[in-house]
Amino acid sequence: MKNVKNHLAFTMIELIFVILVLGIVAAIGSSIIAKIYESYIYSRSINELQSKTELALTQISKFLSFRIKGSTIARIDDNNITSLLNADGNYKILEWIGYDNEGFEGNGSNPGWSGFVDLSSNETNKSQIKTSGSQLLLAEQSIYALSNGEVNISLPNSEAAIIFDGLPVDFNISQYGWKNIYNSSNTNRKHKYIFRVQKSGSDVLKFIENKPSIAFEHYKLTWSAYAIVPEGNSGDKNLTFYYNYRPWMGKKYSDGNSSALLEHVSTFRFRQAGDTIRLKLCVFNPIGLDFNMTFCKEKVVF
């Protein structure tokens, strides 16, 4: 009798069934992997947007914290400005005059400028003020460096200025120089809230141009205005920070230096209530042809 050996092998039906099962497993697996990767992309995009938005708002808030509060304006264009208190949603540009914080801090032990006027001193009169406690050389060095050599408070044509604290009775936002037209022959500059000064000694500031009718006890030294400007297409703008320009000298923000803050900005809004400014910033990340990931954040500046 012949020995019959059994040969183990797949039948065609078994082979098809195995291929079908493997196909189902592969389809499920690829779907899971795609979902995991999609969640990773979304999570990374949100984290990036959150980090960028927070950084931009922190930078803006820091500069706004050194603002001359009465000087803050909203702008549509060169001719359309208003006090931030009166601004509506049509105003897209935020602009303000800032005081010299670096010079105020000085070298840690001595301020570059103290912010106080010695009204009892014989050196305080209609032409100058004595600012006791100041080491104006420190302020001069700081301002000269930060303005890239454009502002030197020791020179007779110094563009630095002081602003006395408080709002005048006849308050007019344009008197900070926002609508100024300047040329070499223009002696009637519209900035009666701002008084250009030159350093005279270690603690005396002489008025260069217009002189105040009354000297107040507190002042702030300034050398620059600042602006946050959305630029680009509607719904997809770049946020640009402008600095080192002086509206009381007839200069616009476009005459100053600039630094890019943020790309792909869909919303930049601001409003003022009392002395506080509320900022809202929305940024998006184009993930695909038909989909954007958007993140919004608000911040209050006092």
C-alpha positions in Angstrom: 0.0 0.0 0.0 1.3 3.5 -0.9 1.8 6.1 1.8 -0.3 9.2 1.1 1.4 12.4 2.3 -0.8 15.4 3.1 0.4 18.6 1.6 -0.5 21.8 3.6 -1.5 24.7 1.4 -4.0 27.6 1.2 -6.9 27.2 -1.0 -7.9 30.1 -3.2 -10.8 31.0 -0.9 -8.6 31.1 2.1 -6.0 33.3 0.3 -8.7 35.7 -0.7 -10.0 35.8 2.8 -6.6 36.5 4.3 -6.0 39.3 1.7 -9.4 40.8 2.6 -8.6 40.8 6.3 -5.2 42.3 5.8 -6.8 45.0 3.7 -9.4 45.8 6.4 -6.6 46.0 9.0 -4.5 48.2 6.8 -7.4 50.6 6.1 -8.2 50.9 9.8 -4.6 51.3 10.7 -4.0 54.0 8.1 -7.1 55.9 9.3 -5.9 55.8 12.9 -2.4 57.0 11.8 -4.0 59.8 9.7 -6.1 60.9 12.7 -3.1 60.9 15.0 -1.1 62.9 12.5 -4.0 65.3 12.0 -4.3 65.8 15.7 -0.6 66.4 15.9 -0.8 69.1 13.2 -3.7 70.8 14.8 -2.1 70.7 18.3 1.2 72.0 17.0 -0.5 74.8 15.0 -2.5 76.0 18.0 0.6 76.0 20.2 2.5 78.0 17.7 -0.3 80.5 17.2 -0.8 80.8 21.0 2.9 81.4 21.5 3.2 84.0 18.7 0.1 85.8 19.8 1.1 86.0 23.4 4.6 87.2 22.5 3.2 90.0 20.2 0.7 91.2 22.8 3.3 91.2 25.5 5.6 93.3 23.3 2.8 95.8 22.5 1.7 95.9 26.1 5.2 96.7 27.3 5.6 99.7 25.0 2.1 100.9 25.8 2.9 100.8 29.5 5.3 103.7 28.9 2.8 105.8 26.9 1.9 109.4 27.6 -1.7 108.5 28.2 -3.3 111.6 26.9 -1.4 111.3 23.6 -2.8 108.0 22.5 -4.7 108.1 19.2 -6.4 105.9 16.7 -5.7 106.6 13.0 -7.3 105.7 9.7 -4.9 107.7 7.5 -2.8 110.8 7.6 -5.8 113.1 7.9 -8.2 111.0 10.0 -7.2 110.7 13.6 -9.1 110.7 16.9 -8.4 110.3 20.6 -8.4 106.6 21.4 -11.4 107.2 23.8 -13.5 108.2 20.7 -12.3 105.6 18.3 -14.7 103.1 16.6 -14.0 100.0 14.5 -13.0 102.0 11.5 -9.7 103.1 13.1 -7.1 100.4 12.5 -3.8 102.1 13.5 -2.9 102.5 17.1 -0.4 105.3 17.9 1.1 107.0 20.9 3.9 109.1 22.3 6.1 107.2 24.8 8.3 108.6 27.5 12.0 107.8 27.8 11.9 104.8 30.2 15.5 103.8 29.7 16.7 107.3 30.5 14.3 107.5 33.5 15.8 104.3 35.0 19.4 105.7 34.4 22.2 103.6 35.8 20.2 102.0 38.6 21.2 104.5 41.4 20.7 107.7 39.5 17.9 108.5 37.1 18.7 110.2 33.8 15.8 112.5 34.4 13.8 112.7 37.6 10.4 113.8 36.3 10.3 116.6 38.9 10.6 120.4 38.4 12.1 122.4 41.2 9.6 125.2 41.2 11.3 127.0 44.1 14.7 127.2 42.3 15.9 130.4 40.7 16.9 128.3 37.7 13.3 127.5 36.9 11.7 130.3 34.8 9.9 130.8 31.6 12.9 129.8 29.6 14.1 126.7 31.4 13.4 124.3 34.3 15.6 122.8 37.0 14.9 119.1 37.3 16.5 118.2 40.7 17.8 114.7 41.0 18.5 114.3 37.3 21.7 113.2 35.7 20.9 114.4 32.2 24.1 113.0 30.7 22.7 109.5 31.3 19.5 110.4 29.5 21.5 112.0 26.7 23.6 108.8 26.2 20.5 106.6 26.3 18.4 108.6 23.9 21.3 109.1 21.4 21.9 105.3 21.3 18.2 104.3 21.0 17.5 106.9 18.3 20.4 105.7 16.2 22.1 109.1 16.7 19.1 111.1 15.5 18.4 112.8 18.8 21.0 114.6 20.9 19.6 116.6 23.8 22.8 118.6 24.1 22.4 120.3 20.7 20.4 123.5 20.0 18.3 121.7 17.5 17.4 118.8 19.9 14.2 117.0 18.9 13.7 115.7 22.4 10.8 117.2 24.4 9.0 117.2 27.7 5.3 116.8 28.4 3.8 118.0 31.6 1.6 115.6 33.5 -2.2 116.0 33.3 -4.6 117.1 30.6 -5.0 120.8 29.7 -8.5 122.4 30.1 -8.6 123.1 26.4 -7.6 119.5 25.5 -7.1 118.9 21.8 -5.4 115.6 20.7 -3.8 117.2 17.7 -1.7 119.5 19.9 0.7 116.7 20.5 1.8 117.3 16.9 -0.1 114.5 15.1 -1.2 116.8 12.3 1.9 118.8 12.2 3.4 120.0 8.9 7.1 120.7 9.3 9.8 122.4 7.1 12.7 124.6 7.8 10.7 127.8 7.5 7.7 126.7 9.5 7.8 128.4 12.9 4.1 127.9 13.8 4.2 124.2 14.7 1.0 122.8 16.3 2.2 121.1 19.4 1.6 123.3 22.3 1.4 120.3 24.7 5.0 119.4 23.8 8.0 121.5 24.6 11.3 120.8 22.9 14.3 121.0 25.3 18.1 121.2 25.3 20.3 119.9 28.1 22.1 122.7 30.0 24.3 121.3 32.7 23.5 118.1 34.7 19.9 119.0 35.7 18.6 122.0 33.7 16.5 121.8 30.5 16.2 124.9 28.3 13.1 125.3 26.1 14.0 125.6 22.4 10.8 126.5 20.7 7.5 127.2 22.3 7.6 127.9 26.1 4.9 126.9 28.6 2.9 129.7 30.2 2.9 127.7 33.4 5.5 125.3 34.7 4.1 122.2 36.4 5.7 120.1 39.0 5.8 116.8 37.1 6.9 116.1 33.5 8.0 113.3 31.3 10.9 113.3 28.8 10.2 111.9 25.3 12.0 111.4 22.1 9.8 109.1 20.0 6.2 108.2 19.1 5.2 104.6 18.4 2.6 102.9 16.1 1.1 99.5 15.6 0.1 99.2 11.9 -1.7 96.3 10.2 -0.4 96.1 6.6 -1.4 93.9 3.7 -4.5 92.4 2.3 -7.9 92.4 4.1 -8.1 89.3 6.3 -4.4 88.5 6.0 -2.2 91.3 7.3 1.2 91.7 8.8 1.4 93.7 12.1 4.3 96.2 12.0 5.8 98.2 14.9 7.1 101.7 14.0 9.3 103.8 16.3 12.0 106.5 16.3 9.9 109.3 14.8 8.6 112.6 16.2 5.2 113.9 15.1 6.0 117.3 16.8 8.7 117.6 14.1 6.2 116.8 11.3 7.3 113.2 11.0 4.9 110.3 10.3 5.3 106.7 11.5 6.5 105.8 8.0 9.5 108.1 8.5 10.7 106.0 11.5 12.2 102.6 11.9 10.0 99.5 11.7 10.0 95.9 13.0 7.7 93.1 12.0 5.7 91.8 14.9 3.4 89.1 13.4 2.2 87.6 10.1 -1.2 86.3 9.1 -3.2 88.6 11.3 -6.9 88.5 10.7 -8.0 90.8 13.5 -6.4 93.7 15.4 -8.8 95.7 17.5 -8.3 98.1 20.4 -10.5 100.3 22.6 -10.0 102.4 25.6 -12.1 102.6 28.8 -10.9 105.1 31.3 -7.1 104.7 31.5 -7.1 101.1 30.3 -6.7 99.8 26.8 -8.1 96.5 25.7 -6.4 94.7 22.8 -7.7 91.9 20.7 -5.5 89.9 18.3 -6.5 87.0 16.0 -3.9 85.1 14.0 -4.3 82.2 11.6 -2.1 79.5 10.2 -2.9 78.3 6.7 -2.9 74.5 7.1 -4.3 73.6 3.7 -5.9 75.1 0.6 -9.3 75.3 2.2 -8.6 75.4 5.9 -7.0 77.8 8.3 -6.4 77.3 12.0 -7.2 80.6 13.9 -6.3 81.6 17.5 -7.5 84.8 19.3 -6.3 86.4 22.5 -7.2 89.6 24.4 -5.0 91.6 26.8 -5.6 94.7 29.0 -3.0 97.4 29.4 -3.3 99.8 32.4 
